Amino acid sequence: MQVADISAGRVEYRWIGARNPAAQPVLVFLHEGLGSVAQWRDFPDQVAADCGLPALVYSRIGYGGSSPCALPRPITYMHDEALSLLPELLQLLGIAQPILVGHSDGASIALIHAGAAPHPGLLGIAVMAPHSYAEPISVQSIRAAHDAYAGGDLRQRLAKYHGANVDCAFRGWCDSWLNPDFAHWNIEAEVARIRHPVLAIQGEGDEYGTLAQIDTIKALAKGRVETLILPDCGHSPHKDQPDAVREALAGYVGSLQGGAASR
């Protein structure tokens, strides 16, 4: 594991593959609201091998082995990451042609970044279980997670990955989503400004969002939108249907590389 120092603190990251980020595209993995470098397991390694590209996997501030965050997090925390901290990290590591691969909150961060202030070399974004706005099903599932954290073993299970950051990770996510003001959180305006190619993936059984999220991206984004809807799949497509997700990502990334080569 390596460490990068940005304005908000220390960021733990893992680099996969050749270390020459200015010379070729780099897959940048953006984890979910309770995720970290370790929780991706070997999925980024597999995708990097499938695509023949290096990859960056990092834990956002308040997660894993990165610096703690201040609580409560503002409900703008995904915008803050997309518009400030992610660009700072990409610049620090010299990543000239990122391809963002985001899951859940990480997917929303990718959408905001691509729509509001994309990296000048951004090639495209792949989003799994994205949120463009808060849905009742999301709040219901997060409230259930809140109860499991307070009275079950969820805190102990998460502490294996987040250590001293466990409360930052959980409360920073949960308390923001359960804030009554978060009912008005909406990034449709940012999605409507996306001009880069998008791959949007969601499971039919996603307990944190409906397929309306994918319909919104298809309807609003100005760039090419490919979709993959997976049966027998919940909120984590890369865990529930890894082979199908890897195949879709490899095809999508291959199309981006072909487009980049032709420009």
Rosetta blueprint (number, residue, H / E / L):
1 M L
2 Q E
3 V E
4 A E
5 D E
6 I E
7 S L
8 A L
9 G E
10 R E
11 V E
12 E E
13 Y E
14 R E
15 W E
16 I E
17 G L
18 A L
19 R L
20 N L
21 P L
22 A L
23 A L
24 Q L
25 P L
26 V E
27 L E
28 V E
29 F E
30 L E
31 H L
32 E L
33 G L
34 L L
35 G L
36 S L
37 V L
38 A H
39 Q H
40 W H
41 R L
42 D L
43 F H
44 P H
45 D H
46 Q H
47 V H
48 A H
49 A H
50 D H
51 C H
52 G L
53 L L
54 P L
55 A E
56 L E
57 V E
58 Y E
59 S L
60 R L
61 I L
62 G L
63 Y L
64 G L
65 G L
66 S L
67 S L
68 P L
69 C L
70 A L
71 L L
72 P L
73 R L
74 P L
75 I L
76 T L
77 Y H
78 M H
79 H H
80 D H
81 E H
82 A H
83 L H
84 S H
85 L H
86 L H
87 P H
88 E H
89 L H
90 L H
91 Q H
92 L H
93 L L
94 G L
95 I L
96 A L
97 Q L
98 P E
99 I E
100 L E
101 V E
102 G E
103 H E
104 S L
105 D H
106 G H
107 A H
108 S H
109 I H
110 A H
111 L H
112 I H
113 H H
114 A H
115 G H
116 A H
117 A L
118 P L
119 H L
120 P L
121 G L
122 L L
123 L L
124 G E
125 I E
126 A E
127 V E
128 M E
129 A L
130 P L
131 H L
132 S L
133 Y E
134 A L
135 E L
136 P H
137 I H
138 S H
139 V H
140 Q H
141 S H
142 I H
143 R H
144 A H
145 A H
146 H H
147 D H
148 A H
149 Y H
150 A H
151 G H
152 G L
153 D L
154 L H
155 R H
156 Q H
157 R H
158 L H
159 A H
160 K H
161 Y H
162 H H
163 G H
164 A H
165 N H
166 V H
167 D H
168 C H
169 A H
170 F H
171 R H
172 G H
173 W H
174 C H
175 D H
176 S H
177 W H
178 L H
179 N L
180 P H
181 D H
182 F H
183 A H
184 H H
185 W L
186 N E
187 I L
188 E H
189 A H
190 E H
191 V H
192 A L
193 R L
194 I L
195 R L
196 H L
197 P L
198 V E
199 L E
200 A E
201 I E
202 Q E
203 G E
204 E L
205 G L
206 D L
207 E L
208 Y L
209 G L
210 T L
211 L L
212 A H
213 Q H
214 I H
215 D H
216 T H
217 I H
218 K H
219 A H
220 L H
221 A L
222 K L
223 G L
224 R L
225 V E
226 E E
227 T E
228 L E
229 I E
230 L E
231 P L
232 D L
233 C L
234 G L
235 H L
236 S L
237 P H
238 H H
239 K H
240 D H
241 Q L
242 P H
243 D H
244 A H
245 V H
246 R H
247 E H
248 A H
249 L H
250 A H
251 G H
252 Y H
253 V H
254 G H
255 S H
256 L H
257 Q H
258 G H
259 G H
260 A H
261 A H
262 S H
263 R L
